[in-house]
Amino acid sequence: MTKKILYLIRGVPGSGKTTLAKIIESTRLWPSNIHFEADQFFVNPKTKEYKYDKKLIAQAHADCQRKTRKAMWKDIPVIIVSNCFIQQWELDPYYMLADKLEYHIVEIICKGNFKSIHDVPQETIDRMKGQFQYDQEC
């Protein structure tokens, strides 16, 4: 039986999460794979314009979890989720899904220092860096 993999890519804005997710997605070493992130919720499907709305962030994360769950139920062999995941509890729903649906988790923490594609202010990035929780094994 082929092992199913859930990549959870973490890091502050500008750390390289989306770039890494797209690289993994594009390798096509598997029959199919898919990439989700909460930021996709803020992209207009017609114009491809990104418009962030802080009031909708919980809804964006719920949408990301819903899409991930749906892909797991379809047995997509490789699922990539790239979100900040600053606090460990933000990973919990994905760990529970992976356990229930027999996905192996590969957790990756990106530490690059690139310009945020969404123009997140440096003060916000610095605050997030200070709040970032690492697994005890890291």
C-alpha positions as CSV (number, residue, x, y, z in Angstrom):
1,M,0.0,0.0,0.0
2,T,1.3,3.4,-0.9
3,K,1.7,5.7,2.0
4,K,-0.4,8.9,1.9
5,I,1.5,12.1,3.0
6,L,0.3,15.4,4.4
7,Y,2.9,18.1,4.3
8,L,2.4,20.8,6.8
9,I,4.6,23.8,5.9
10,R,4.9,26.4,8.6
11,G,6.6,29.8,8.9
12,V,6.1,33.5,9.2
13,P,5.2,35.6,6.1
14,G,8.1,35.8,3.7
15,S,9.7,32.6,4.9
16,G,9.2,30.6,1.7
17,K,6.2,28.5,2.6
18,T,4.2,29.0,-0.7
19,T,7.3,28.7,-2.8
20,L,8.2,25.4,-1.2
21,A,4.6,24.1,-1.4
22,K,4.5,24.9,-5.2
23,I,7.9,23.1,-5.7
24,I,6.6,20.0,-3.9
25,E,3.3,20.2,-5.8
26,S,5.0,20.5,-9.2
27,T,7.4,17.6,-8.8
28,R,4.7,15.2,-9.8
29,L,6.5,12.2,-8.3
30,W,3.0,11.0,-7.3
31,P,0.0,10.3,-9.4
32,S,-1.7,13.4,-8.0
33,N,-1.2,15.9,-5.3
34,I,-2.8,19.2,-4.2
35,H,-1.8,22.3,-2.3
36,F,-4.0,24.4,0.0
37,E,-3.5,27.5,2.1
38,A,-5.8,29.9,3.9
39,D,-4.6,32.7,1.7
40,Q,-6.3,31.1,-1.3
41,F,-9.6,32.1,0.3
42,F,-8.8,35.7,-0.4
43,V,-8.1,35.3,-4.1
44,N,-10.8,36.3,-6.5
45,P,-11.2,33.2,-8.8
46,K,-12.0,35.4,-11.8
47,T,-9.5,38.2,-11.5
48,K,-6.9,36.3,-9.4
49,E,-6.6,39.4,-7.3
50,Y,-5.7,38.9,-3.6
51,K,-7.7,40.9,-1.2
52,Y,-7.1,40.1,2.5
53,D,-9.8,40.8,5.1
54,K,-8.7,40.3,8.7
55,K,-12.4,39.8,9.7
56,L,-12.5,36.6,7.5
57,I,-9.3,34.9,8.7
58,A,-11.2,32.3,10.8
59,Q,-13.4,31.5,7.8
60,A,-10.3,31.2,5.6
61,H,-8.7,28.7,7.9
62,A,-12.0,26.7,8.2
63,D,-12.2,26.6,4.4
64,C,-8.6,25.4,4.2
65,Q,-9.3,22.6,6.7
66,R,-12.5,21.7,4.8
67,K,-10.7,21.4,1.5
68,T,-7.9,19.3,3.1
69,R,-10.5,17.0,4.7
70,K,-12.3,16.6,1.3
71,A,-9.0,15.7,-0.4
72,M,-8.2,13.2,2.3
73,W,-11.5,11.5,1.9
74,K,-10.7,11.2,-1.9
75,D,-7.4,9.5,-0.9
76,I,-5.3,12.1,-2.7
77,P,-1.8,10.6,-2.1
78,V,0.0,13.9,-1.3
79,I,-1.6,16.9,0.2
80,I,0.4,20.1,1.0
81,V,-0.9,22.7,3.4
82,S,1.1,25.9,3.8
83,N,0.0,28.3,6.5
84,C,1.8,30.2,9.2
85,F,0.8,27.8,11.9
86,I,2.5,30.1,14.5
87,Q,1.0,28.2,17.5
88,Q,1.1,24.4,17.9
89,W,-2.7,24.3,18.4
90,E,-3.2,25.5,14.9
91,L,-1.8,22.2,13.6
92,D,-4.1,20.1,15.8
93,P,-7.0,19.7,13.3
94,Y,-4.6,18.5,10.6
95,Y,-2.9,16.0,12.9
96,M,-6.3,14.7,14.0
97,L,-7.5,14.3,10.3
98,A,-4.2,12.7,9.3
99,D,-4.5,10.2,12.2
100,K,-8.1,9.4,11.4
101,L,-7.5,9.0,7.6
102,E,-4.0,7.3,7.8
103,Y,-1.8,10.1,6.4
104,H,1.8,10.3,7.3
105,I,2.7,13.9,8.4
106,V,5.8,15.7,7.2
107,E,6.1,19.0,9.1
108,I,8.4,21.6,7.6
109,I,9.4,24.9,9.2
110,C,10.5,27.5,6.7
111,K,13.0,30.1,8.0
112,G,13.8,32.1,4.8
113,N,13.9,35.9,4.9
114,F,12.2,37.0,1.7
115,K,9.8,39.9,1.0
116,S,6.3,39.0,2.0
117,I,4.2,38.6,-1.2
118,H,1.2,40.1,0.7
119,D,3.1,43.1,2.0
120,V,2.8,42.1,5.7
121,P,4.4,44.8,7.8
122,Q,7.8,43.9,9.3
123,E,6.5,44.7,12.8
124,T,3.8,42.0,12.3
125,I,6.4,39.5,11.0
126,D,8.7,40.3,14.0
127,R,5.8,39.8,16.4
128,M,4.9,36.5,14.8
129,K,8.5,35.3,15.0
130,G,8.4,36.0,18.7
131,Q,5.3,34.0,19.2
132,F,6.3,31.0,17.0
133,Q,6.1,27.7,18.8
134,Y,8.4,24.9,17.9
135,D,7.8,21.2,18.5
136,Q,9.8,19.9,21.5
137,E,11.7,17.7,19.1
138,C,13.0,20.6,17.0
